[in-house]
């Protein structure tokens, strides 16, 4: 079977109600979530949005569930 991507667990984003995953293309050494974070970390306009993203990831993972 030919594969071009793998689903990988985001170990830093494991909560009581949700376990988060990302996709990682075979030719990349980073998954798409961390690639996105690396691209956004120096975008000043995105800082507040990234903070809110992390807050909601945790709220959904610990309180709301999927």
Rosetta blueprint (number, residue, H / E / L):
1 X L
2 X L
3 X L
4 X L
5 X E
6 X E
7 X E
8 X E
9 X E
10 X E
11 X E
12 X E
13 X E
14 X E
15 X L
16 X L
17 X L
18 X L
19 X E
20 X E
21 X E
22 X E
23 X E
24 X E
25 X E
26 X L
27 X L
28 X L
29 X L
30 X L
31 X L
32 X H
33 X H
34 X H
35 X H
36 X H
37 X H
38 X H
39 X H
40 X H
41 X L
42 X L
43 X L
44 X H
45 X H
46 X H
47 X H
48 X H
49 X H
50 X H
51 X H
52 X H
53 X H
54 X H
55 X H
56 X H
57 X H
58 X H
59 X H
60 X H
61 X H
62 X H
63 X H
64 X H
65 X L
66 X L
